[in-house]
Amino acid sequence: MRRGYWRESGDAVSAEEAWDIWAPHAYDVLLEVARRYHAVTTYGEVGKEVQDRSGVRTSALLQNWIGSVLGRVVRRAHNQGHPPLTALVVHKDDGKVGVGYAEVLQMAGQPPVEDDMQRERHAASARLDCYRYFEASGLPADGGQPALAPRLEEAVRRQRRSAPQPRRPSCPRCGIQLPVSGACGYCD
C-alpha cells in the first residue's frame, strides 16, 4: 500500500500541496450541502469527496489532515464574506462539529465556546446563515430555524425522554405525594 500523499498518476505531493488542492474541492462540496435546507455532511464524506474530485490521494488518517483542509475553507469563507461553511460538517457518530470549529469563532472575532451544546447551538445558527445565504432548496418562506444536526437532535430527544420527571412535593405529615393543587387530600 502506498504511503503519504500522491496524485492518481503516481506523482508524490507534499501534505501542504494536497491540502491546497483539496480545499477548493471541499469548498464546492460544502456549497452543495448549503443549498439543501438542514443538510449536513460528515468529515469522512468530505474527505472522500475531495480525494475523488481532485485525484489526489493519501494514506494518512483523516483526523491528521481534514482540519488543515477545513481551516483553509474557514479562511476563504471569511475573506469572501460568506457564512462559515464548515458549520455544515459534523462527526458521523454524534452529529457534533469538531474542535476545529473554534477557528470559525476566532475568524469572527468571537471568544471560544467551551460548552458543547452552546457550540452546537452556535453551529446550528451558522448553518442557518449558510442555508439562507446560498438560498437552500426547501428553505421555508419565514427564513427557517436553526437546527442541530439530525444525529445530535435525536440524541437530545432520547435524553429528554429518558430523563426522570421531577417529583412533586410530598405532604410533610403523611408523606404522600401532593396533587397539583398542593393540598393533601388526607390530612387537610
Disulfide bonds with the S-S distance in Angstrom:
none
